[in-house]
Amino acid sequence: MVYRLHEGDIPGDLSLGQVIAVDTETMGLSTSRDRLCLVQLSDGNGQAHLVRFPAGGGYEAPNLKALLADPGRLKLFHFARFDLAAIKAYLGIDAAPVYCTKIASRLVRTYTDRHGLKELCRELLGVDVSKQEQSSDWGSADLSDSQLRYAAADVLYLHRLRERLDIMLAREGRADLAQRCFEFLPTRAALDLSGWAETDIFAHS
């Protein structure tokens, strides 16, 4: 596993492809309370780039923002709803267009209720991904090698997962439905940030 850690932004000359896997690490699950600490990127070549935001360091990151906001690049996420909200709240941009492997899995792997990244990697790729550092202190001034490896793993397999899930979506006739869900995700994240995180506004009552 290869990863590179950057402080506050990615290099301006960093060359990444048209399909970029993205993940975030925060201090917790409340976007309004728990700050964004890390953004991970990979273009599927086996290398991850990790951008760390220290406490009080600000979120200017012009190169990262330009990359994530580029409409010509597809951004791959696992549970995009949370990551898009964190990116919008702290970086001030909409990271679109989007593909979410969790949504794709829920639409096509209807034989199970296990749609976490670890389970997807195990079943579809035969890869065992450790989630040991999932609930660790991402705001620490000194992230451990174990934390960095965990963060890198969260983006290194998304391209391969998308390939496998796309085959299943096409086979089951749900690719168009998945695409429409992906297109709605920035709006779903905006609803979360605006106070409707726990409310289904489409429900009857």
Phi, psi and omega in degrees: 000130181243129175218153178233131182260129179240146180261113170081344180186166172267155177300145182295335182261012180292125182260114176236159186281192182274348177235116188237126173280137184225143173212164177228155170236133182233175179284349180179195187258003177258107186298324181288337183255322192256112189291156173286127183250327188211140170237128181250143182224146171205142176259017174088010182264013180089003180237139178244145175246126184246124180253116182260136177246104180292158177302129178076007184273348181083169185229043181297300171036060184298324181290318178295316180298316180298321180294311184290329182273354183296115181291348180270000180242129176277131179256124179263132177228162163242115192066063183298330183308313181289313183296320179297321179294317179296318179295318179295316184293322188254329178259345174075025182229160171261116182271086182227158000287164192230149168227132181240118182290333178291316178296315178302318180296316180297327181284331189242335178264060185284359178274001181213159173252015182255104186236019176289162181299320180301315181292320178298314180296320180295311185285313188272333184242349184068030182244134178261112181258125179283135176248023186299326185264011186304320185252035180268177183277096182280352177269001181299144178292337181232097177285137181284162176298326178296318177297315182294321178293321176298313181298319179296320182298334181293344179243344187290340185250000187292326179297315180292323177295319178301317180301314181292318181291324177299321177298316181292320179298317178295317180300321183267005177070031184240013182295319181292320178297318178299316181300319180293326174295317179300319182294333180279343188303316177301325177291320178298319178294321178295322176298318177302313183290337183267001174111003181252033183297322185256009183246130174269100184288351177268353182290156181294320183239000000 
